[in-house]
Amino acid sequence: MDSHQRTASDKADFKRELTGVVPHLRAFARGLCGRPDMADDLVQETLLKAWAAQDRFEPGTSMRAWTFVILRNAYLTDMRRNRFRGDYDESVAERILTAPAGQEEPIHLADMRRALLTLPPERREALLLVGAGGFSYEEAAEICGCAVGTIKSRVGRARAALTTMLDEGDMPRRSIDDVGAHRAILEELDSVASGHGVSEPTR
Amino acid sequence: MSGAIAKLDKKKPADASRRGAQTGHGKAPAAGKEAPGWANGLKQLYDEVVKEPLPDIFDDLLSKLDDKN
């Protein structure tokens, strides 16, 4: 856009700042897609895109906000291409299996993680930005390219849903990424496998 | 860590949490003084990833990009 030639020191600053936000990109990505490996792929994709677009970064503005926009767009594009669909089961198994032995993640944090993944993506995103990333509603609205009121409403709904699930212990039984439904399917499979239940012929 | 864990317990009445959610206004971040019981857990999930040691792939990638210029 502007023809201002970046100096070597501008470029060094850019690289330093970009390096500095990588941990935040990973945290945001993991919250969005729930899978550590996919989240890291998403971050790499983001770094490549940010690097290619570095002339559009305005020095002095928030590198974290700028790169979050890139990451979010990459995530949405991948979602539309179905990249993350059908991976949910695996992700549940993965989280159960890879819970680090010594770390002893409190059971409530595991619930938190699951509850977060049951939220519709746009609410999950809004909540992550504001409730975890510490962005203001205004900043979050800018990152998501929507009105401040929209962000407030998404955050409000997300918070209400988490409160129902976590503080009142009521995990939902529907939605695409539904953990409850997944569990129900597994239970049914168990029951069929153990000789109970009638399995319908597939076609 | 244990403080945040304790707060995730079902101690807070749901009403208070809901009220907190609805009165969130202005520029204040969502995790305000009336934050629901799970709010710390959310922050903790995020912060845990931020604090993780960074896999080498990221530094490698950035160095590679830097070398190209």
Contacts between the chains, C-beta under 8 A, distances in Angstrom:
chain1	res1	chain2	res2	distance
A	11	B	69	6.8
A	15	B	62	6.3
A	15	B	66	5.9
A	18	B	62	6.8
A	19	B	58	7.8
A	19	B	59	7.4
A	19	B	62	5.9
A	22	B	54	6.2
A	22	B	58	5.0
A	23	B	49	7.1
A	23	B	50	4.4
A	23	B	51	7.4
A	23	B	52	7.2
A	23	B	54	6.5
A	24	B	50	6.0
A	26	B	49	5.3
A	26	B	50	7.5
A	26	B	52	7.3
A	26	B	54	7.9
A	27	B	45	8.0
A	27	B	46	4.6
A	27	B	47	7.4
A	27	B	48	8.0
A	27	B	49	3.8
A	27	B	50	4.9
A	28	B	46	7.7
A	30	B	49	5.3
A	31	B	45	6.8
A	31	B	46	6.4
A	31	B	49	8.0
A	40	B	55	6.8
A	40	B	57	7.2
A	43	B	58	7.0
A	44	B	57	6.8
A	44	B	58	7.2
A	44	B	61	5.9
A	47	B	58	6.9
A	47	B	61	5.8
A	47	B	62	6.5
A	47	B	65	7.5
A	48	B	61	7.4
A	48	B	65	7.4
A	51	B	62	7.7
A	51	B	65	4.7
A	106	B	5	4.4
A	106	B	8	6.9
A	108	B	5	6.4
A	108	B	8	3.7
A	108	B	9	7.1
A	108	B	38	7.6
A	108	B	41	6.0
A	109	B	5	7.6
A	109	B	8	7.2
A	109	B	41	5.5
A	109	B	44	6.5
A	109	B	45	6.4
A	112	B	8	7.1
A	112	B	38	6.0
A	112	B	41	4.2
A	112	B	42	6.3
A	112	B	44	8.0
A	112	B	45	5.9
A	113	B	45	6.2
A	115	B	38	7.8
A	116	B	42	7.3
A	116	B	45	7.4
A	127	B	30	7.3
A	127	B	42	7.1
A	128	B	42	7.9
A	128	B	46	7.1
A	130	B	29	6.0
A	130	B	30	4.4
A	131	B	29	7.4
A	131	B	30	4.3
A	131	B	31	5.7
A	131	B	39	6.4
A	131	B	42	5.0
A	131	B	43	7.0
A	132	B	42	5.1
A	132	B	43	5.5
A	132	B	45	6.8
A	132	B	46	3.6
A	132	B	47	7.9
A	133	B	46	6.6
A	134	B	29	5.6
A	134	B	31	7.9
A	135	B	29	7.5
A	136	B	27	4.5
A	136	B	28	7.9
A	136	B	29	6.6
A	137	B	26	7.9
A	137	B	27	6.8
A	138	B	27	6.5
A	152	B	24	6.8
A	152	B	25	7.7
A	155	B	21	7.8
A	155	B	24	6.7
A	155	B	30	5.6
A	156	B	21	5.2
A	156	B	22	6.1
A	156	B	24	6.6
A	159	B	17	7.6
A	159	B	20	7.7
A	159	B	21	3.9
A	159	B	24	7.7
A	159	B	30	6.7
A	159	B	36	6.5
A	160	B	18	6.1
A	160	B	21	5.5
A	162	B	36	7.2
A	162	B	38	5.6
A	162	B	42	7.7
A	163	B	14	5.8
A	163	B	17	4.5
A	163	B	18	6.1
A	163	B	21	6.9
A	163	B	36	5.0
A	163	B	37	7.9
A	163	B	38	7.1
A	164	B	14	7.6
A	166	B	8	7.2
A	166	B	36	7.9
A	166	B	37	7.0
A	166	B	38	4.3
A	166	B	41	7.7
A	167	B	10	5.6
A	167	B	12	6.4
A	167	B	14	5.2
A	167	B	17	5.8
A	167	B	36	6.1
A	167	B	37	5.1
A	167	B	38	6.5
A	168	B	10	7.7
A	168	B	14	5.4
A	169	B	10	6.9
